Structures are given as structure tokens and as C-alpha cells.
Amino acid sequence: MQVTEDSAGSNAEQLAHGRPAVERWLSWSGLVPLPAFLLLHLGRELHLAFATDVSDVLRPAPGIAATVTAWLLVWLPLCAHAALGTWFLVTRRKLSPLASSDVPALSRQVSRVSGALALLFVAYHARSYGLLVWLAEADARDAGFRLLAELSSTHLGVPVIGGLYLLGLLTTAIHSGLAVHRALLAEGLLMTPARRTASARACAVFGAVSFWIGAAAVIRVASGVLLR
């Protein structure tokens, strides 16, 4: 039995590594950057959301090392992932069987829809903050104040932007969790039912925790506590 399982695992790994390069780029470009972005970025936002004084929202300007690291490890891989994912959707190209095996059709559909919505949310957030700083149209140190004003704003008494941020965070967390599980599966790293179950549960917990962190920060800021 051990020989059979080892043989099956070896064959699956060969199939995974034999997939078209574009599929592997799609998997790996989203496997690390998006989860890392969620944990680090949302963790920082939660810390700032619980500042005791509005002056604490002033952020230090990022150094050269931090900027280069963010571009190389987060933004470029995310841009590549978004471009490849969009290309797959537009061309309706099918993934290799290994990449979609043991993944219910509903989960695949949710991954696509949440991915599209997450792309819109991340693009909006990047344009409103990172891109404006890069174009020298805004000061990086004021990002916290601008976010505070945006999330605490209301339209007819309804925090519309805050609600859209929550929706964006939810779709991003869902897509991230599903994408990590599918990437591990496609790379031939989840060959046993026990591994697949453990991965699915861990990715679900990761998505839930990411959303909780982000939602706590958004709700705290949108409530206007720091403006009092």
C-alpha cells in the first residue's frame, strides 16, 4: 500500500510539474503575495484603527527598502496574477484536470466571482493610496487621515464607502483562501484526503481571520471614534 501511495503521489507531482508554465505562474503569483498582503496590511490597519488619538494616524514615509520590497514581493506578483486570471477568463481556457480535481464546481465559481470583485477592490485601494503617492499627488504620511475621512463619510446617513470596503475585504479574503487551497492542490502537494481536508480547513480559517481583522479596522474607523 505504501508503494502504491508513493507511486500515486510521484505521478501526481509529475503531472503538476508538467502543467503549462502559464498555469504554474497563475498559481504561484497568487499563492504567497495576496495572503502576505492581507495579513501584514490588515494587521497594520487594525493597529492604527485602535490608536487613542487622531495624531497617531500620521504614518511614517516608507523607505526605499520597504518600497522596493513591496513592489517586488507584493505588487508585481499580484499584477501578474490579475493579468493571468483575466486572460484565463476572457479566453475561457480550461485549467489542467489536476488543478480542478476535488474542488466542487460551486467553489470554482465562487473563486472566479470573488477574484473579479477582489481585483476591483485592490485596484481601487491601490489607485486611491499607493498610486497617488507614487505619482507625487499625495503624501504617504497622510494616507491614514485620508482613509479615516473616507471610511467615516456617509451618504444620506449611510456609510456607503465603509460598506463597500467590507464587501471588498470579504471577497478578497474568500478568493485568497480558495486560491491558496487550489494552488497547493494543483502543485501536487495535497495527494491524500487528510491533507486536502486539513488544507481546506486551514485556508477557510485564514480567510475568516483575515476578514475579521479587516472588518474590525474598517468598522472602528468608520464609526468616527478617532474624530471625537
C-alpha positions in Angstrom: 0.0 0.0 0.0 2.8 2.4 0.9 4.4 1.7 -2.5 1.1 2.4 -4.3 0.6 5.7 -2.4 4.2 6.8 -3.0 3.8 5.9 -6.7 0.5 7.8 -7.0 2.0 10.8 -5.2 5.0 10.7 -7.5 2.8 10.5 -10.6 0.6 13.4 -9.4 3.7 15.5 -8.7 5.0 14.8 -12.2 1.6 15.8 -13.7 1.6 19.0 -11.5 5.1 20.0 -12.7 4.2 19.1 -16.3 1.4 21.7 -16.4 1.8 24.6 -18.8 4.0 27.4 -17.4 1.2 29.9 -17.6 -0.9 27.8 -15.2 2.0 27.5 -12.7 2.6 31.2 -12.9 -1.0 31.8 -12.1 -0.8 29.6 -9.1 2.4 30.8 -7.6 1.8 34.5 -8.3 -1.2 34.3 -6.1 -0.1 31.7 -3.6 2.1 34.0 -1.4 1.6 37.7 -2.2 -2.1 38.0 -1.5 -2.1 36.2 1.8 1.0 38.1 2.9 -0.6 41.4 1.8 -3.7 40.6 3.8 -2.0 39.6 7.0 0.6 42.4 7.1 -1.5 45.2 5.7 -4.7 44.4 7.6 -2.7 43.8 10.8 -1.2 47.3 10.5 -4.5 48.9 9.7 -6.1 47.3 12.8 -3.2 48.6 14.9 -3.8 52.1 13.6 -7.5 51.8 13.9 -7.1 51.4 17.7 -5.0 54.5 18.1 -6.0 56.5 21.1 -5.5 59.9 19.4 -6.1 61.1 15.8 -2.4 62.3 15.7 -1.3 58.7 16.0 -2.8 58.1 12.5 0.2 60.0 11.0 2.2 57.4 9.2 6.0 57.4 8.6 7.0 57.8 5.0 8.2 54.4 3.6 11.9 54.0 3.0 13.5 52.8 -0.3 13.9 49.2 1.0 10.2 49.0 2.0 9.1 50.4 -1.3 11.3 48.0 -3.4 10.2 45.1 -1.2 6.5 45.9 -1.6 6.8 46.2 -5.4 8.9 43.0 -5.9 7.1 40.8 -3.4 3.6 42.1 -3.5 2.5 44.4 -6.3 4.3 42.8 -9.3 3.2 39.3 -8.4 -0.3 40.5 -7.8 -0.4 42.3 -11.1 0.9 39.2 -12.9 -1.8 37.1 -11.1 -4.6 39.5 -12.0 -3.4 39.7 -15.6 -3.2 35.9 -16.0 -6.5 35.3 -14.2 -8.2 37.9 -16.5 -6.7 36.2 -19.6 -8.0 32.8 -18.5 -11.5 34.2 -18.0 -11.5 36.1 -21.3 -10.2 33.3 -23.4 -12.2 30.7 -21.4 -9.1 28.5 -21.2 -9.6 25.4 -19.1 -7.1 24.5 -16.4 -5.5 21.1 -16.2 -7.6 18.4 -14.6 -5.3 18.3 -11.6 -5.9 21.9 -10.9 -9.7 21.4 -10.6 -9.9 17.9 -9.2 -11.5 17.6 -5.8 -12.8 21.2 -6.0 -16.6 21.5 -6.2 -17.9 23.4 -9.2 -19.5 25.9 -6.8 -16.2 26.6 -5.2 -14.5 27.3 -8.6 -17.3 29.6 -9.5 -17.1 31.5 -6.2 -13.3 31.7 -6.7 -13.8 33.4 -10.1 -16.5 35.8 -8.9 -14.7 36.7 -5.7 -11.4 37.1 -7.7 -13.1 39.6 -10.1 -14.5 41.6 -7.2 -11.3 41.4 -5.2 -9.4 42.8 -8.3 -11.7 45.8 -8.4 -11.3 46.4 -4.7 -7.5 46.1 -4.7 -7.2 48.3 -7.8 -9.4 51.0 -6.3 -7.4 50.9 -3.0 -4.1 50.9 -4.8 -5.1 53.8 -7.0 -6.5 55.9 -4.1 -3.4 55.5 -2.0 -0.3 53.8 -3.4 -0.6 55.2 -6.9 -1.3 58.7 -5.8 1.8 58.7 -3.6 3.9 57.2 -6.5 2.7 60.0 -8.8 3.6 62.5 -6.1 -0.1 63.7 -6.0 -0.4 62.7 -2.3 1.8 62.4 0.8 2.2 58.8 2.1 2.2 60.2 5.7 -1.4 61.5 5.1 -2.8 58.1 4.0 -4.2 57.4 7.4 -6.1 60.7 7.5 -7.5 60.2 4.0 -8.6 56.7 4.8 -10.2 58.0 8.1 -12.1 60.7 6.2 -13.2 58.3 3.5 -14.5 55.5 5.7 -16.2 57.8 8.2 -18.1 59.6 5.5 -21.8 58.9 4.9 -24.4 59.4 2.2 -27.9 60.1 3.5 -26.7 58.8 6.8 -25.4 55.5 5.4 -21.7 54.7 5.5 -21.7 53.6 1.8 -17.9 53.6 1.3 -17.4 51.7 4.6 -19.9 49.1 3.5 -18.1 48.7 0.1 -14.8 48.3 1.9 -16.3 45.5 4.0 -17.6 43.8 0.8 -14.2 44.2 -0.9 -12.4 42.7 2.2 -14.8 39.8 2.2 -14.3 38.9 -1.5 -10.6 39.3 -1.2 -10.4 37.0 1.9 -12.6 34.4 0.2 -10.6 34.5 -3.0 -7.3 34.3 -1.1 -8.3 31.3 0.9 -9.8 29.4 -2.1 -6.8 30.3 -4.3 -4.2 29.0 -1.8 -6.0 25.7 -1.5 -6.4 25.3 -5.2 -2.7 26.2 -5.8 -1.5 23.7 -3.3 -3.7 21.1 -4.9 -2.6 22.0 -8.4 1.1 21.7 -7.4 0.5 18.1 -6.3 1.0 18.9 -2.6 -2.3 17.5 -1.3 -2.4 14.0 -2.5 -4.2 12.4 0.4 -7.7 13.1 1.6 -6.3 14.0 5.0 -4.1 16.7 3.5 -6.8 18.1 1.3 -9.2 18.3 4.3 -6.5 20.0 6.5 -5.7 22.5 3.7 -9.3 23.3 3.1 -9.9 24.0 6.8 -6.7 26.0 7.3 -7.5 28.2 4.2 -11.0 28.7 5.5 -9.7 29.8 8.9 -7.2 32.1 7.2 -9.9 33.7 5.1 -12.2 34.2 8.2 -9.4 35.6 10.3 -8.3 38.0 7.5 -11.8 39.3 7.1 -12.3 39.7 10.9 -9.1 41.7 11.2 -10.0 43.9 8.2 -13.6 44.3 9.3 -12.6 45.3 12.8 -10.4 48.0 11.5 -13.0 49.3 9.0 -15.8 49.4 11.5 -13.7 51.1 14.1 -12.5 53.8 11.7 -16.0 54.2 10.0 -17.6 54.7 13.4 -15.7 58.0 13.7 -14.2 57.1 17.1 -10.9 58.8 16.2 -12.6 62.0 15.3 -14.1 62.6 18.7 
